[in-house]
Amino acid sequence: MKTILITGGAGFIGSHVVRRFVNKYPEYHIVNLDALTYAGNLENLKDVDTRSNYEFVKGDINDAPFINDLFEKYQFDGVLHLAAESHVDRSIADPMAFIMTNIVGTVNLLNGARKIWKSAEGHRFYHISTDEVYGSLGETGLFLETTSYDPHSPYSASKASSDHLVRAYHDTYKLPIVITNCSNNYGPNQFPEKLIPLSIHNISQNKPIPIYGKGENIRDWLYVEDHAAAIDLVFHEGKDGETYNIGGHNEWTNIALILQLCKTMDKKLGRTEGTSEKLITYVKDRAGHDLRYAIDSTKIQKELGWAPSLQFEEGIEKTVDWYLANHDWLENVSSGAYEKYYEKQYVSR
């Protein structure tokens, strides 16, 4: 019987990880810690919230005494740390929130683990990070685990800092850790400030689809359930102290992605092909907008045997199907602060 802490488990990626662990490992006691800020939603986990091996705790990783008490109470065997502020635009508007959660919050968790783990045996602190820490690529090349860090936004800088601190705790205190850096995730339950769910929402409502600059920025897209499978594998089989890059091998320019999404949405909504493309609206580019991200996942594939199961066209169809079948979920989370925020960002609407 192991007790596993998953932070940020009510969020997008976190909820998929929680669900996978609760269902796959009935002998584990899964504790989901989430502050339930704007992107955290317990509806994401309503299918497992009554399971006997699952427990939710509301709390803030920025609260060090609370974190210390939590570790003392549960004596966690492992930590999967996904809790983070993650949206670049928000980091530009409010960098301090990202510094507190992504840096200070991570250190609080590291300290909590260090205080109760008297040895590395049977323990693991797994820090989930992003490819954005590596900065921007040119037209060629891929991010490797050895690529130098070169963050360009407050978000990516805060994640880079937390990565370095996790490694420092391993080197200094011998804390058993692993780190993964993943490419852009997409799929069910993603908060609609991100490109794909925002576009699905706007297309369904016949609202403009905002595209930064000329839409030429390139991202590598990873279906969230493939990411959850990789996290499962790294947590159980990854080598202590190692970093693994997790990518989808699905590079798309933003505009090509949106055109594919428009085509899929027109088909699903019974519209004439090309209807949704008319909603595309080009807006002022984001400050410090990296041109291209692309991950080389050779290490995790060769050492652990992981590979993405879906290509983008298949994954995007599954994603669209989920959002259209869960229209109420999308409408509920697309109100209030979200709408006010995007009204300020895209005044051209």
Secondary structure, 3 states (H helix, E strand, C coil): CEEEEEECCCCHHHHHHHHHHHHHCCCEEEEEEECCCCCCCHHHHCCCCCCCCEEEEECCCCCHHHHHHHHHHHCCCEEEECCCCCCHHHHHHCHHHHHHHHHHHHHHHHHHHHHHCCCCCCCEEEEEEEHHHHCCCCCCCCECCCCCCCCCCHHHHHHHHHHHHHHHHHHHHCCCEEEEEECEEECCCCCCCCHHHHHHHHHHCCCCEEEECCCCCEEEEEEHHHHHHHHHHHHHHCCCCCEEEECCCCEEEHHHHHHHHHHHHHHHHCCCCCCHHHHEEEECCCCCCCCECCECCHHHHHHHCCCCCCCHHHHHHHHHHHHHHCHHHHHHHCCCHHHHHHHHHCCCC
